[in-house]
Amino acid sequence: MIQHKAGFGMKGAIFFSSKYGSTAQYAEWIREATDLPAFDVDKANADPSQYDFLVLGSPVLYHKLMFHKWVKRNLAGIMARPTILFSVSGAGVGAKLDAWLAGHLPAELFSHVQHIALRGRQDPKDLSWLDRLMLIIGGLTNDDPVASKEELKGFDFMDKSSIEPIVEKIVQLQGKALPGQKGT
Ligand SMILES: Cc1cc2nc3c(=O)[nH]c(=O)nc-3n(C[C@H](O)[C@H](O)[C@H](O)COP(=O)(O)O)c2cc1C
């Protein structure tokens, strides 16, 4: 593990993916609040092995985390580091969201991460034609009237204050000593 610039405490970074920008916005708010660097996982410079702890963020698209393949490719590195995972979705905290995430993430990873669910934004006019079509079909066939309306008409649940529990966890991790060092 590499040392923090000040020579003490754990050094972390944010790794995110985002299709329509809301997860990127949350990553940016977390970056501003904590000074952690933020990397889009699709960019070549996204290397989690350089950090002591990780903050991972991804939207839920079609009942899966968008970056689930990246997570699987980087599984060993993630499992070796304290990890906060934030999901961004239309659905709020609950059994439905937990089941989607657990269904597409390795079981050991799901129990390793500290998961925080944030709610995002969906504006029908921003969507690709295929996503728009899929969401219209989803909305017309969804038995849940609230979810159906959201799929058809969109929603905006973006809330800057919802990053606070993530920021608190990051501050706790930053305060932790590296192995072999005394804690504060
Ligand atoms: C094509 C598509 C599929 C989606 N599928 C789900 C889903 O399965 N469950 C859910 O809760 N939200 C779903 N959403 C809502 C997104 O999670 C939400 O819009 C999120 O803020 C998108 O993140 P992004 O702006 O970073 O791409 C979907 C949105 C889109 C556009």
The ligand as an SDF file (V2000), in Angstrom:
LIG
                    3D

 31 33  0  0  0  0  0  0  0  0999 V2000
  -31.9670    2.7020  -19.7060 C   0  0  0  0  0  0  0  0  0  0  0  0
  -32.2000    2.9050  -18.2410 C   0  0  0  0  0  0  0  0  0  0  0  0
  -32.4630    1.8140  -17.4240 C   0  0  0  0  0  0  0  0  0  0  0  0
  -32.6900    2.0070  -16.0610 C   0  0  0  0  0  0  0  0  0  0  0  0
  -32.9180    0.9290  -15.2680 N   0  0  0  0  0  0  0  0  0  0  0  0
  -33.1640    1.1140  -13.9410 C   0  0  0  0  0  0  0  0  0  0  0  0
  -33.4200    0.0070  -13.0960 C   0  0  0  0  0  0  0  0  0  0  0  0
  -33.3980   -1.1530  -13.5130 O   0  0  0  0  0  0  0  0  0  0  0  0
  -33.6950    0.2600  -11.7930 N   0  0  0  0  0  0  0  0  0  0  0  0
  -33.7140    1.5420  -11.2830 C   0  0  0  0  0  0  0  0  0  0  0  0
  -33.9900    1.7110  -10.0980 O   0  0  0  0  0  0  0  0  0  0  0  0
  -33.4340    2.6110  -12.0630 N   0  0  0  0  0  0  0  0  0  0  0  0
  -33.1560    2.4190  -13.3720 C   0  0  0  0  0  0  0  0  0  0  0  0
  -32.8700    3.4910  -14.1660 N   0  0  0  0  0  0  0  0  0  0  0  0
  -32.7480    4.8310  -13.5610 C   0  0  0  0  0  0  0  0  0  0  0  0
  -31.2670    5.1980  -13.4460 C   0  0  0  0  0  0  0  0  0  0  0  0
  -30.6490    4.4040  -12.4410 O   0  0  0  0  0  0  0  0  0  0  0  0
  -31.1370    6.6860  -13.1210 C   0  0  0  0  0  0  0  0  0  0  0  0
  -31.6990    7.4140  -14.1820 O   0  0  0  0  0  0  0  0  0  0  0  0
  -29.6890    7.1000  -12.8830 C   0  0  0  0  0  0  0  0  0  0  0  0
  -29.7060    8.3940  -12.3060 O   0  0  0  0  0  0  0  0  0  0  0  0
  -28.8630    7.1130  -14.1800 C   0  0  0  0  0  0  0  0  0  0  0  0
  -27.5220    7.4010  -13.8450 O   0  0  0  0  0  0  0  0  0  0  0  0
  -26.5500    8.2030  -14.8390 P   0  0  0  0  0  0  0  0  0  0  0  0
  -27.1970    9.5540  -15.1020 O   0  0  0  0  0  0  0  0  0  0  0  0
  -25.2770    8.3300  -14.0750 O   0  0  0  0  0  0  0  0  0  0  0  0
  -26.4120    7.3980  -16.0880 O   0  0  0  0  0  0  0  0  0  0  0  0
  -32.6520    3.3180  -15.5180 C   0  0  0  0  0  0  0  0  0  0  0  0
  -32.3850    4.4060  -16.3610 C   0  0  0  0  0  0  0  0  0  0  0  0
  -32.1520    4.2130  -17.7010 C   0  0  0  0  0  0  0  0  0  0  0  0
  -31.8720    5.3880  -18.5680 C   0  0  0  0  0  0  0  0  0  0  0  0
  1  2  1  0
  2  3  1  0
  2 30  2  0
  3  4  2  0
  4  5  1  0
  4 28  1  0
  5  6  2  0
  6  7  1  0
  6 13  1  0
  7  8  2  0
  7  9  1  0
  9 10  1  0
 10 11  2  0
 10 12  1  0
 12 13  2  0
 13 14  1  0
 14 15  1  0
 14 28  1  0
 15 16  1  0
 16 17  1  0
 16 18  1  0
 18 19  1  0
 18 20  1  0
 20 21  1  0
 20 22  1  0
 22 23  1  0
 23 24  1  0
 24 25  2  0
 24 26  1  0
 24 27  1  0
 28 29  2  0
 29 30  1  0
 30 31  1  0
M  END
$$$$
